[in-house]
Amino acid sequence: MQTLQPSTSTQQSSAAPLGRYTLVTIVGSPSNLVLFYLFLGPLGRPAPIATLLAAAIIAPLTYVAYRRFVWRVESPASASEATKYWVMTAISVGFAMAVAQGLETMDASDLTAAAGLLFAYTSIWILRFMFLDKALFPA
């Protein structure tokens, strides 16, 4: 029985954005965690609020990076595209805020809260890539 394999062009078309997406994540996630820790520790904000504030600063920057660097979209963003991105971001941040609230309720240390937040973002990382690659910026 012959099995169907994706064509090389299909593999390459997904591999290149995935590599660039990974690079944006390598910069964006630690930046988000640094801001989270800054709002949580020195500025004394509750973990869910620290999560929201960090995401509010990083999300617009990653949106631009995703459009221009990952998927190489140069045209102006449409209202539909921006709305889809922000809905997806809101769901992601809501999940991260719930994790942060749970950790704060358990009276977790700042380091444990940061690790929990990293887990929350990492757990939705591939789903986010699939959404961006297939629904928001299809080739």
C-alpha positions in Angstrom: 0.0 0.0 0.0 1.4 3.4 -1.0 1.3 6.1 1.7 0.9 9.7 0.8 3.7 12.0 1.8 3.4 15.8 1.8 5.3 17.4 -1.1 8.7 18.9 -0.4 7.3 22.4 -1.2 4.5 21.9 1.4 7.1 20.8 4.0 9.3 23.7 3.2 6.5 26.2 3.2 5.6 25.2 6.8 9.1 24.7 8.0 10.4 28.2 7.1 7.7 30.1 9.0 7.9 27.6 12.0 11.7 28.4 12.3 11.0 32.2 12.1 8.1 31.8 14.5 10.4 30.0 16.9 12.9 32.9 16.7 10.2 35.5 17.5 9.1 33.3 20.4 12.7 33.1 21.7 12.7 36.9 21.9 9.1 37.5 22.9 8.5 35.0 25.6 11.5 35.9 27.8 10.7 39.6 27.3 7.1 38.8 28.4 8.4 37.0 31.5 10.8 39.9 32.4 7.9 42.3 32.2 5.7 39.9 34.2 8.3 39.7 36.9 8.8 43.4 37.0 5.1 44.1 37.4 4.8 41.2 39.9 7.9 41.9 42.1 9.1 45.5 42.2 5.8 47.0 41.2 3.7 44.7 43.4 0.9 43.9 41.1 -1.1 40.7 41.5 -0.1 37.9 39.2 -3.1 38.1 36.9 -2.7 41.9 36.5 1.1 41.4 35.9 0.2 38.9 33.2 -2.2 41.2 31.5 0.2 44.2 31.6 3.1 42.3 30.2 1.0 40.9 27.4 -0.4 44.3 26.6 3.1 45.5 26.0 4.5 42.5 24.2 1.5 41.5 22.0 1.6 44.5 19.6 5.3 43.9 19.1 4.9 40.2 18.4 2.0 40.9 16.0 4.3 43.1 13.9 7.1 40.6 14.1 4.7 37.7 13.1 3.4 39.7 10.1 6.6 41.0 8.8 9.3 38.6 9.8 7.5 35.2 10.1 4.9 35.4 7.3 6.5 38.3 5.4 3.3 40.2 5.0 4.0 43.7 3.9 0.4 44.9 3.1 -1.5 46.9 5.7 -3.4 44.8 8.3 -7.1 44.4 7.7 -9.6 44.9 10.4 -10.5 41.2 10.1 -6.9 40.1 10.5 -6.3 42.3 13.5 -9.6 41.2 15.2 -8.7 37.5 14.7 -5.2 38.1 16.1 -6.5 40.0 19.2 -9.2 37.4 19.9 -6.6 34.7 19.8 -4.3 36.8 22.0 -7.1 37.5 24.5 -7.8 33.7 24.8 -4.1 33.1 25.3 -3.8 35.8 27.9 -7.0 34.7 29.6 -5.5 31.2 30.0 -2.2 32.6 31.3 -4.1 34.9 33.8 -6.1 31.9 35.0 -2.8 30.0 35.6 -1.3 33.0 37.3 -4.4 33.4 39.5 -4.2 29.7 40.5 -0.5 30.0 41.4 -1.2 33.2 43.4 -4.0 31.5 45.2 -1.6 28.7 46.1 0.8 31.4 47.4 3.5 30.3 45.0 6.8 32.1 44.9 7.6 34.6 42.2 9.8 32.1 40.5 7.2 29.4 40.6 4.6 31.9 39.2 7.0 32.8 36.4 7.5 29.1 35.6 3.7 28.6 35.6 3.3 31.4 33.2 5.9 30.0 31.0 4.1 26.7 31.0 0.8 28.4 30.2 2.3 30.1 27.1 4.3 27.1 26.0 1.2 24.8 26.2 -0.6 26.9 23.6 2.4 27.7 21.4 1.9 25.1 18.7 -1.9 25.8 18.5 -1.1 29.5 18.1 1.3 28.8 15.3 -1.2 26.6 13.5 -3.9 29.3 13.8 -1.6 32.0 12.5 -0.2 29.8 9.7 -3.5 28.4 8.5 -6.2 30.9 9.4 -4.5 34.3 9.6 -1.6 34.3 7.2 -2.3 31.4 4.8 0.3 31.1 2.0 
